[in-house]
Amino acid sequence: MKNLELLQAALIYMEDHLTDDIHTEDTARYCYCSKSTLEKLFKCIYKISVRDYMIRRRMVYAARALRESPSRNLLELAVLCGYHSNEAFGRAFKSVWNCNPSEFTRIYQFSELFPRLHVPVQEGDCYMRNRKPVDISELYDLFRERRDCYFVCADIRSLNPINEISRKAGDLAILEAMKRLSENAGEDDIVFRIGGDEFVILTNTADIAEAESLAEKISVKNGESFCFEGREIPLTLHLAVTTVNVKRYSDLFTRLHTAINENKK
């Protein structure tokens, strides 16, 4: 249980300091552990370094700010995100979004690419360790409000071979998947990520025909390629349409993953 408490403290500390100039050492110090201990635990559970996770969460914060205010001063935003120059901020932003901050709102209609992580239900829980345990609890009220509406669930077919080309290629595949969902989602639909390569659109319709039509529009692009360093890499998504009538947030998360897995069979 000690390790889980350490992770919980680290995640809360980083989320509370997204706009502060903190480093892995600061997070470790807050958790009363060594930097190497925190890094090893973080990579074991989440398969990502503390530094890379912090960069992704900051760039999600930055993207959200840009969507809310497209004309926002970029230097002010850079400083707000803990960077001392436009150049350093721009490099970090591009490493996550594959575009410059000034181009973001023209290219993407979503910002929640890297949701906040939370700790596994219990240490050694196979279900949670096989998927990144992400925190989508901020949307739970909306889930309850739309309890009769359909979810369009998706995940990337054969992401591992893409990651073997390059981790950056895998990141671009995730971006492309989110982009395909976002481009086809309705104005009131919500696009979010529920795992390493699993995604969901919460629609605003209780009509299954409309939800299935949305899934069909997304599937039209299956097999189309995205470009990585001059190489064309085809991308295909598994898609499933489901409703989720559950009372607990954890059950919702499980049901969405089950819908995706059932569609793969």
C-alpha positions in Angstrom: 0.0 0.0 0.0 3.0 2.3 0.6 3.8 2.5 -3.1 0.2 3.4 -4.0 0.1 6.2 -1.4 3.4 7.5 -2.9 2.0 7.5 -6.4 -1.2 9.2 -5.2 0.8 11.9 -3.5 3.0 12.4 -6.6 0.0 12.7 -9.0 -1.7 15.2 -6.7 1.4 17.3 -6.2 2.1 17.5 -10.0 -1.5 18.3 -10.9 -1.5 21.1 -8.2 1.8 22.5 -9.7 1.2 22.4 -13.4 1.9 26.1 -13.7 5.0 26.0 -11.4 8.6 25.4 -12.4 8.9 22.1 -10.6 11.1 19.0 -11.5 11.1 15.3 -10.7 13.4 16.1 -7.7 10.7 18.4 -6.2 8.0 15.8 -6.6 10.2 13.1 -5.0 11.1 15.5 -2.1 7.4 16.1 -1.5 6.8 12.4 -1.4 9.7 11.8 1.0 11.4 9.4 -1.4 14.4 9.4 -3.7 14.2 10.5 -7.3 15.2 7.0 -8.5 12.5 5.4 -6.4 9.8 7.6 -7.8 11.0 7.1 -11.4 11.2 3.3 -11.1 7.7 3.1 -9.6 6.2 5.5 -12.1 7.7 3.7 -15.1 6.6 0.3 -13.7 3.0 1.3 -13.3 2.5 3.9 -16.1 5.3 3.1 -18.6 6.3 6.7 -18.8 8.8 8.9 -16.9 7.7 11.5 -14.4 9.2 14.2 -16.5 7.4 13.1 -19.7 4.1 12.8 -17.9 4.5 16.3 -16.4 5.3 17.7 -19.9 2.2 16.1 -21.4 -0.1 17.3 -18.6 1.3 20.9 -19.0 0.8 20.8 -22.7 -2.8 19.6 -22.2 -3.3 22.6 -19.9 -1.7 24.8 -22.5 -3.9 23.4 -25.3 -7.0 23.9 -23.2 -6.0 27.5 -22.6 -5.5 28.0 -26.3 -8.9 26.6 -27.1 -10.6 28.9 -24.6 -8.6 31.9 -25.8 -7.0 31.4 -29.3 -5.5 34.9 -29.3 -3.7 34.4 -25.9 -0.2 35.8 -25.7 2.1 32.8 -26.1 4.9 34.1 -24.0 2.5 34.6 -21.1 1.2 31.1 -21.6 4.8 29.7 -21.7 5.7 31.4 -18.4 2.4 30.2 -16.9 3.4 26.6 -17.9 6.8 26.9 -16.2 8.9 27.8 -19.2 11.3 30.7 -19.4 11.1 31.3 -23.2 8.8 30.9 -26.2 11.4 28.6 -27.7 11.5 26.0 -24.9 7.7 26.1 -24.6 7.3 25.7 -28.4 9.6 22.7 -28.4 7.7 21.0 -25.6 4.3 21.8 -27.2 5.4 20.4 -30.5 6.8 17.3 -28.9 3.2 16.5 -27.7 1.0 18.0 -30.3 3.2 17.8 -33.4 2.5 21.4 -34.3 3.3 24.9 -33.0 1.1 26.6 -30.4 0.0 29.2 -33.0 -1.3 26.4 -35.2 -3.1 24.4 -32.6 -6.7 25.7 -32.8 -6.6 25.4 -36.6 -5.6 21.8 -36.6 -7.3 20.3 -33.6 -10.8 20.5 -32.0 -9.8 18.6 -28.8 -7.4 19.1 -26.0 -7.7 16.2 -23.6 -5.1 14.0 -25.2 -3.4 13.0 -22.0 -5.9 12.6 -19.1 -4.8 12.8 -15.6 -3.6 9.4 -14.3 -4.7 7.8 -11.0 -3.4 4.9 -9.0 -4.5 1.3 -9.6 -7.4 0.0 -7.5 -4.9 -2.2 -5.7 -1.3 -3.1 -6.3 -0.9 -6.0 -8.7 -4.4 -5.5 -10.1 -4.0 -7.1 -13.6 -6.9 -5.3 -15.2 -5.7 -1.8 -14.3 -2.0 -2.6 -14.9 -2.8 -3.8 -18.5 -4.2 -0.3 -19.2 -3.2 3.1 -18.1 -5.6 4.0 -15.3 -6.8 7.4 -16.4 -9.0 9.8 -14.4 -12.1 10.9 -16.3 -14.1 11.6 -13.2 -14.5 15.2 -14.2 -17.0 14.0 -16.8 -19.0 11.8 -14.5 -21.8 14.3 -14.0 -22.1 14.5 -17.8 -22.2 10.7 -18.0 -25.1 10.7 -15.6 -26.9 13.4 -17.4 -26.6 11.5 -20.7 -27.2 8.0 -19.3 -29.5 7.1 -22.2 -27.0 8.4 -24.8 -24.6 6.2 -26.8 -20.9 6.0 -26.6 -18.7 5.4 -29.7 -15.7 3.5 -28.4 -12.4 3.0 -30.4 -9.0 1.7 -30.1 -6.0 1.4 -32.4 -5.5 -1.9 -34.1 -1.9 -3.2 -33.7 -0.3 -0.2 -31.9 2.7 -2.2 -30.7 4.2 -2.6 -34.2 3.9 1.2 -34.6 5.6 1.8 -31.3 8.4 -0.6 -32.4 9.1 1.8 -35.3 9.4 4.6 -32.8 7.7 5.8 -29.7 7.1 9.1 -31.5 5.4 7.2 -34.3 3.1 5.7 -31.6 2.4 9.2 -30.2 1.4 10.4 -33.7 -0.9 7.4 -34.2 -2.7 8.4 -31.0 -3.0 11.9 -32.2 -4.4 10.8 -35.5 -6.9 8.5 -33.8 -8.2 11.4 -31.6 -8.3 13.6 -34.7 -10.5 11.2 -36.6 -12.9 10.9 -33.7 -12.9 14.7 -33.2 -13.5 15.5 -36.9 -16.6 13.4 -37.0 -18.0 14.1 -33.6 -21.1 16.4 -33.3 -20.9 19.8 -31.8 -22.3 18.6 -28.4 -20.3 15.3 -28.4 -17.3 14.9 -26.1 -14.1 13.1 -27.2 -11.8 11.8 -24.6 -9.1 9.1 -24.0 -9.6 6.2 -21.6 -6.3 4.3 -21.9 -3.1 4.0 -23.8 -4.8 3.5 -27.2 -8.5 3.5 -26.3 -10.8 6.5 -26.9 -14.5 7.3 -26.6 -17.0 9.8 -28.0 -19.8 10.5 -25.6 -22.6 11.4 -28.0 -25.7 13.5 -27.3 -28.1 11.0 -28.9 -30.2 8.1 -27.7 -30.7 7.0 -31.3 -28.6 4.0 -32.0 -28.8 4.6 -35.8 -27.2 8.0 -35.3 -24.4 6.6 -33.1 -23.7 3.7 -35.6 -23.7 6.2 -38.5 -21.0 8.2 -36.6 -18.9 5.1 -36.1 -19.3 4.3 -39.8 -18.0 7.7 -40.7 -14.9 7.2 -38.6 -14.3 3.7 -40.0 -14.2 5.1 -43.6 -10.7 6.3 -42.8 -9.5 2.8 -41.7 -6.3 1.9 -43.5 -5.4 5.5 -44.4 -1.9 6.5 -43.4 -0.2 9.2 -41.4 3.3 10.3 -42.1 6.3 9.8 -39.8 9.6 11.0 -41.0 8.7 10.5 -44.6 7.2 7.0 -43.9 3.5 6.3 -44.5 2.0 4.2 -41.7 -1.5 2.9 -42.1 -3.9 3.3 -39.2 -7.0 1.3 -38.4 -9.4 1.6 -35.5 -11.6 -1.0 -33.8 -15.0 0.7 -33.2 -17.9 -0.2 -31.0 -21.2 1.5 -30.1 -22.7 1.0 -26.6 -24.8 2.5 -23.8 -23.6 2.3 -20.2 -26.1 2.2 -17.4 -24.0 2.0 -14.3 -24.0 3.7 -10.9 -20.3 3.8 -10.1 -17.5 5.6 -12.0 -15.2 2.6 -11.8 -18.0 0.4 -13.4 -18.3 2.9 -16.2 -14.6 2.7 -17.0 -14.7 -1.1 -17.0 -17.8 -1.2 -19.2 -16.3 1.0 -21.9 -13.2 -1.2 -22.1 -15.4 -4.3 -22.2 -17.3 -2.9 -25.2 -14.0 -2.3 -27.1 -12.7 -5.8 -26.3 -16.0 -7.5 -27.3 -15.8 -5.8 -30.7 -12.3 -7.2 -31.3 -13.5 -10.8 -31.1 
